[in-house]
Amino acid sequence: MNISSTKSKYPIRLPNSEGFVEYGFDGVGVAFNNDLQSWKYNRQFFSQAMMSPSFNYQALKWTNELWNEMESYWNNLGEDHELDLIKWLRRFANEMIFRISTGVKNDAIASYYNIIILNNNNNNSLNEKENVKLKESYDFKLLKNKDYLFSKLYTIVKERRIEIENSPLDQPLRHDMLTSFITANTPRDINVVKQADSDLLRPMTDKEIFGNILDTMLGGTDTTANLICFVVYYLEHYPEIKKRLRHEFDTVLGEDLTRPITYKDLDKLEYCDAIIKEVFRCSPIFIINGRINSQSDKVGGYDWPEGTQFQMLFSAIIKHKDYWTEHEKFDPDRFYRVEESDKYLLEKKNMKTTFPMFGGGIRICPKRIIELKCLLFLIYRKYDIELVDMNSPLKYKRDFLNLCKELIVKIKPRKF
């Protein structure tokens, strides 16, 4: 069910429902698209946009810029201010994913900071422009303001089309997903790699672009924000692991705390990568994942007809004693240069099929952990995080995702 081959008998994740149809997910995008031809078409351009070097360089640049903005707000609040980290990171992730997918800044961080200031001062000291930004940022909440959000996204797509059409041919275009989608298979195509498959050679429609942008927003907000909070919680309870992480940061980046992290730096953060994966294994964001078979199949000794719905319990697979060494232990080393040690024989044998991070199989999310590694670096390179209640268990609620409910911290300049 979880193999990455397109010949899989399990190409569909979930059946269509009235809710999917109402929210416009049917036949568009990649996450919930059950039309396999449409999915193949959208998946091609979705992956092409996210994996291009120019896109990743631009995303990293914007991540550094947004971090500097959020860092300034934290400094203004003071090191004794108690932050609910999940509220900040959820807005950070939302603003970041919205900008790299559309090229538009939605000011989610600035709006949240203004709300805190207003609550602290008990008065509205914002000017008209700031109040408009605050309201627009609030209106981007998906479920409560669907009509506003959908209308806004379609407007952004149409305005960007006009902007591209009016741009001189010798003027370079910016590298965001929206530009990549609009220019795909047109004279302004910013992607170097071309496909020979005739089904992939037509331009994308506004509805297809909308579906992919919406998928990006859904997949890049809560997953990033919650996993970072889980990582912070674990690091503060495992100081030796945090010490090793910081040593890697200092080794890769040197002593200059002001130097921005680069794309090449991220590739060298192997232990950071291992920590993220081990936290995900111990506290997974996804608990289950669905699959529907396109052909009859034998599973668990039983014959199942075509169209059977299956649920894979990821939270059990990634902690099963048959697949993991000391399966209950938090140990990032099981993901760190594992080929150099004989301790992790189970991991070497089973990792590819028992660790479905971000979906797994042909439906795996192509968004890698670049933003996660970058955020961890930005936080722990310069700051010490103090959990206000070290004895409190990790506060989360279990739904389709494991969602952090609250993580109250104080953030102070790092002591060397």
Disulfide bonds with the S-S distance in Angstrom:
none
